[in-house]
């Protein structure tokens, strides 16, 4: 009985730590548009061509993005979300 309690307590603690650290990890990253190679985008296209990661068809498409470390997008010659939206118009 004690072993089951220990396992349940450990699992609950690990889940709590994982959920608590997720916002911190997201804060350390930013979306960077126009740097993803074909098939290496992180999520949906802003142009609505697809809705999932890994579905980009063209290298460096301005509508595709990848997460990068905060503050590194410009050094990769990428665009912010606002800059990418302006290019669509």
N, C-alpha and C positions, 0 to 999 in steps of 0.2 A: 504494500500500500504506500509506503513512504517513497519508493522509487517512482511510482506513477505520479505522485504529487510533485516530486522534484522535476520530472520530465515536463509535466504540464506547466509548472511555474517557469521553468527555463524557456519553454516555447513561447509563453505569454510575454516574457521579458524581451526575447529576441524580436518578436513581432512589434512590440511597442517601440523598441529602438529603431527598427527599420522604418516604421511609419514616421517617427519623429525626425529622422535624418533625411527623409525624402525632400522636404521643402528646402533644406539647406543645400542639398546637392543641386536642386533645380536653380537655386539662386546663384550658383557658381557658373552657370552655363547661359549661353544666349543663342538665339537662332541667327544663323548667318546664311544669307541668300546668295545664290550664284556661285557657290564653291563645290557643290556636290557633283560627283561624277555619275554617269548613268548607272542606275541601280543602287546607288549608295545614299539616297536621300533619307532623312529621318522620319518624315511623315507626309501628310497630304500636300499636294501642289496648291499654291494660292490661285492658280488659274482654273482649278476644278477639273483638270485632266484626269486625275486619279485621287484616291483617298487613303493611300497606305504607303508605308515605308518601303523602300527598295523598288519602286515602280517607275522611277524617272527614266526617260529614254535617251536624254541628251546630256552630255557633259556641260557643266557650268550654266545650266538653265536658270535664269533670274527668278523664276517662280518656284524653284526647288530650294530646300534649305537643309542644313545640318546643324546639330548642336555643337558648339565649340566653347572652349573656356572663355569666361567673361573677359572682355577687353582684347580678344585676339582676332576678331572678325576683320577689322580693317587691315591688319598685317597680312591676312590671307587674301586681301583684295576683294572681300565680300561686301554685301550690302545689308543694312538694317531692314527690318520689316517695313518701316515707313518709306525708305528709299526704293525698295522693291515694288511697293504699291504705286508709287509715283510713276514708275516705268511702265506699268500696265496701261495707263491712261493714254 
